[in-house]
Structure formats: C-alpha cells, structure tokens
C-alpha cells in the first residue's frame, strides 16, 4: 500500500476559517476564533483522547475521532501550531502546547526557518526542519515505518500542501459557526472538486464532515 499524506479531523468554520490572526500564548488560535466552537463535536465523543470521565457520544463523530491516529506513522506541522514564538528560539524550554504527553505518539516534523535540537516527550519526538514541503514529506514518510503521514496544520501549512498538490486525502469538519475574518482554508469546499472526489456527510451534532480523496 502506498503511503498517503493525509489531513485528518481538521476543523474550520462555515466560512472556511481555521484560526484567527495575532496568535499569542494566551490565544493559541489567535483573535476571534474559539477552538472549542470548532472542535466541540470531537470533544463530546467517547473516544476523545483527553476525556477523563466516562460516557461520550458514539456514532459518526466518534468514528472520525477514533480515525485520527489510524495508520499514522508521523506528522508534519507548521511552527505556529507548535507554539507562539516567532523568529529565533528565545526559549528552548517551550516544548509545545500539549504538556508531558503530547497526543501524537509518533515522530513530528515542525517546519521552521529557525532550527533547534530534537527532543522527546513520552512517545513523541519533535524534529525541527528547514525544508521544502516535498523534502519534509519524504523525511516524514521515511520515519513513518510504512504508515501514512498526517499534515496536522495549522491552516497555512495545510493550504501550502494543498496548493503544492501533495495531499492524497482530507477530512475537514465544518462547524456551524461563522467568523468573517481570520486564516482561511478555502472560500468554498467545492473549489477542490477539480482535483478530488468529494463526499459530504452531515452529523447530528451540527458539524458537516467533508471527505476528499485524490482523483
């Protein structure tokens, strides 16, 4: 089976916004955008990895929550997903938003023009690379042990891989909110239909799941 570059469980608003501008430590998703509004459908499911109490919903949304890590051997993310710092690394003590046990459980390749040493937290190792998208994809595939590579975001990173024609599949969850401003993935999901097969699956939670796979 070929290794795929996948976008999985990536959430945007009805107007395609996945993050706000002016990211800070206090506002990881920037101005305007509330990450819980975008991701509450996943947080309500039984298999949400951060769930600490029993219960949660089953069904369609839970299927996608479970699928987040299925056959994923590595992730590529942009520097803005990893943290709020810009420019040269002033603080090597910053090791991401996720605490001592990040949810990735694989090698993670962080795209940046400012390198720093790799480090490991639990079973996740972060590597900082100054590479083209195609080079990053080859590094991640080599580290993935034959499994797929997830393109984890943020919005600009997903958009760049999309524009470069490197993505094989996408799962985009469109939440029932509108922001009007911010970093957009698209004007309309239909603009990808020239390159991808496209299936739309509404969920009782109010979110609409858009599945794309390369033609």
C-alpha positions in Angstrom: 0.0 0.0 0.0 1.3 3.5 -0.9 2.0 5.9 2.0 -0.5 8.7 2.0 -0.3 12.4 3.0 -3.5 12.9 5.0 -5.3 15.8 6.6 -7.4 14.3 9.4 -10.1 15.8 11.7 -9.2 19.4 10.6 -11.9 21.8 11.7 -13.0 25.1 10.1 -15.9 27.4 10.3 -18.7 27.6 7.7 -16.8 30.4 6.0 -13.6 28.3 5.9 -11.7 29.9 8.9 -9.5 27.6 10.9 -7.6 30.1 13.0 -7.5 33.8 13.8 -4.7 36.3 13.4 -2.4 37.6 16.1 -1.6 34.3 17.9 -0.3 34.7 21.4 0.4 32.4 24.4 -3.0 33.4 25.8 -4.8 32.9 22.5 -3.3 29.9 20.7 -5.9 30.2 17.9 -5.5 34.0 17.6 -8.2 36.6 17.6 -11.9 35.8 17.2 -11.6 32.0 16.7 -12.8 29.8 19.6 -11.2 26.4 19.2 -13.9 24.7 21.3 -16.5 26.0 18.9 -14.6 24.3 16.1 -13.8 21.1 17.9 -16.7 20.5 20.4 -18.0 17.8 18.1 -14.8 15.7 18.8 -14.6 16.6 22.4 -18.1 15.2 23.0 -17.2 11.8 21.7 -16.5 8.7 23.7 -13.0 8.2 22.2 -11.8 11.8 22.6 -8.2 11.2 23.8 -8.5 13.9 26.5 -11.6 12.5 28.0 -11.3 12.0 31.8 -14.8 10.9 32.6 -16.9 8.0 31.3 -19.5 8.5 28.6 -19.4 10.5 25.4 -21.2 10.1 22.1 -20.9 7.2 19.7 -21.7 7.1 16.0 -20.4 9.2 13.1 -18.4 11.8 15.1 -16.8 9.2 17.3 -15.7 7.2 14.2 -13.7 10.2 13.0 -12.3 10.8 16.4 -11.0 7.2 16.5 -9.7 7.5 13.0 -7.4 10.4 13.9 -4.4 8.1 14.7 -5.4 5.2 12.5 -2.3 4.1 10.4 -0.5 7.4 11.1 3.3 7.0 11.5 4.4 10.6 11.5 3.0 14.2 11.5 4.2 17.4 9.8 3.1 20.7 11.4 3.9 24.3 10.9 5.8 26.2 13.6 2.7 28.2 14.5 0.9 25.0 15.5 3.8 24.1 17.7 4.0 27.4 19.6 3.5 31.1 19.7 7.2 32.2 19.4 8.4 33.9 16.2 12.0 34.3 14.9 15.0 32.7 16.6 14.1 30.5 19.5 14.4 32.6 22.6 13.2 29.8 24.9 14.1 26.2 24.4 12.1 25.3 27.5 9.0 25.8 25.4 8.0 22.2 24.3 4.6 22.8 22.7 1.0 23.3 24.0 0.5 19.7 24.9 2.3 19.0 28.2 4.4 16.0 29.1 2.3 13.6 27.0 1.6 15.0 23.5 -1.3 13.3 21.6 0.8 12.4 18.6 2.7 9.2 19.6 4.8 9.4 16.5 7.7 11.5 15.2 6.6 15.1 14.5 8.4 17.3 12.0 8.0 21.0 12.7 8.6 23.3 9.7 10.7 26.3 10.6 13.5 28.5 9.4 15.0 28.5 12.8 16.4 25.2 13.8 16.6 23.7 17.4 17.6 20.3 18.7 15.1 17.5 18.6 13.5 16.3 21.9 11.2 13.6 23.1 8.2 13.8 25.3 6.7 10.3 26.2 6.5 8.6 22.8 6.5 11.7 20.7 9.8 13.1 19.2 9.8 16.6 17.7 12.2 17.4 14.9 12.7 20.9 13.6 13.4 21.1 9.9 14.1 23.8 7.4 13.0 22.0 4.3 10.7 22.3 1.3 7.3 20.7 1.6 8.3 17.8 -0.7 11.5 17.2 1.4 9.5 17.3 4.6 7.1 14.8 3.2 10.0 12.4 2.3 11.6 12.8 5.8 8.2 12.0 7.4 7.5 9.1 5.2 10.9 7.6 6.0 10.2 7.9 9.7 6.6 6.6 9.5 7.6 3.0 9.2 5.4 2.4 6.1 2.4 4.1 7.6 0.7 7.4 6.4 1.8 10.9 7.3 -0.7 13.4 8.8 -0.4 17.0 7.8 -1.6 18.5 11.1 -1.8 22.2 10.4 -2.1 25.0 11.1 -4.3 26.4 8.3 -1.4 27.9 6.4 0.6 24.6 6.4 -2.4 22.6 5.2 -3.1 25.3 2.5 0.5 25.1 1.3 0.5 21.3 1.0 -2.8 21.6 -0.8 -1.6 24.2 -3.2 1.5 22.2 -3.9 -0.6 19.2 -4.9 0.9 16.9 -2.3 -2.2 15.8 -0.4 -3.8 12.5 -1.0 -6.8 12.7 1.3 -8.5 15.3 3.5 -11.1 15.1 6.3 -12.4 18.6 7.0 -15.0 19.1 9.7 -17.1 22.3 9.1 -18.5 23.6 12.3 -21.8 25.5 12.4 -20.2 28.9 13.3 -19.1 31.9 11.1 -16.2 34.2 11.9 -15.9 36.5 8.9 -12.2 37.1 9.4 -9.1 35.0 10.1 -6.9 32.4 8.3 -9.0 30.6 5.7 -8.6 27.2 4.2 -11.0 27.9 1.3 -13.7 30.2 0.1 -15.8 27.1 -0.6 -15.1 23.4 -0.3 -16.3 22.9 -3.8 -13.2 24.6 -5.1 -11.3 21.4 -4.5 -13.6 19.3 -6.7 -11.4 19.6 -9.8 -8.7 17.6 -8.0 -10.5 15.5 -5.5 -13.5 13.2 -5.2 -15.7 14.9 -2.6 -18.3 13.4 -0.2 -20.3 15.5 2.3 -21.7 13.8 5.4 -23.8 15.8 7.9 -23.7 14.8 11.5 -26.5 15.1 14.2 -24.0 17.2 16.2 -24.4 20.0 13.6 -20.9 19.6 12.1 -20.6 18.6 8.5 -17.8 16.2 7.5 -16.2 16.8 4.1 -14.1 13.9 2.8 -11.7 14.4 -0.2 -9.6 11.8 -2.0 -7.4 12.4 -5.0 -8.9 11.7 -8.4 
